[in-house]
Amino acid sequence: MQPEHIYAAVGVDLGASNLRVGVMNKGALEIPYHVPINNTESPEDLIHQLLEGLRMVVDSTTPSIGIGVPSVVDPEKGIVYNVQNIPSWEEVHLADIIEREFHIPVYINNDANCFAWGEYLHGVGAQHPVKSMVGLILGTGFGLGLVLDGRLYSGPHCGAGEVGMLPYKESILEHYCSGQFFERELQQSGSKVYEKAMLGDVEAKEVFHTFGHHVGKGIQTVMYAYDPEVIVLGGSAAKALHLYEESLHQALDSFAYKKQRDDIIIKTSGLENAGIYGAASLALTKVGP
């Protein structure tokens, strides 16, 4: 059955735990297909689910498809490697599979890049027109997407901006600037620590204060490396910013360049499904390394 609307773009968010297929028409987003996935899904089963969702919205008017995945991607060849939480997806030629099915171009990038691109075009970037913006996902990892001179920059392997892998203390930044920090400190999920902090638990609130210091140091690294005009925070931990915003900004006080520190705009994402917006926009704008 063909959809009733003419969709300008189709975007897919293949997340760590959910698959969402969205359609963007004149800037408005609908998500008619949303199913949970788990790390036992075989490549064939998950591809079947993805194609099933795309068949609901793709028709003869669809120009192309954009897909965001939490993994390393070859954006030129459309190959996905080592998808987070889906061990069976070690190397999947995803663009080829979908293009054979629908005979339209498919553009693939990682989820942090799609988040940044969606925010730049439809979220914070639309509210603050700038040429350089960084999207930081504070979730199960510390993901980063780069918009430089008005273009998404991902590098040939979608590895540009992987500051979470940089050495920090006895480990790497990602272990301190993501949900992994709460697991390391209290052996509890970030959501559980958040619940305790909101009930006034002193230890939980102190852990969030310390977390903010580490995130501030991570942002310092981003500022030294890229000098962005705007940084947008997304992911589950960004929703708890009110618990660590003070310590985050205190950590920025030691940044060496006062003018850059004073000018930087740090916002939390208010755009629901920014990653799908970004993926759909990949389908409309040829972006690459």
Secondary structure, DSSP 4 states (H G I P E B T S, - for coil): ---SS--SEEEEEE-SSEEEEEEEETTEEEEEEEEE--TT--HHHHHHHHHHHHHTT--TT---EEEEESSEEETTTTEEES-TT-TT-SEE-HHHHHHHHH-S-EEEEEHHHHHHHHHHHHSHHHHS--S-EEEEEESSSEEEEEEETTEEE--TTS-TT-GGGSEETTEEGGGTSSTHHHHHHHSS-HHHHHHHHHTT-HHHHHHHHHHHHHHHHHHHHHHHHH--SEEEEESGGGGGGGGTHHHHHHHHTT-S-HHHHHH-EEEE---TTHHHHHHHHHTTS----
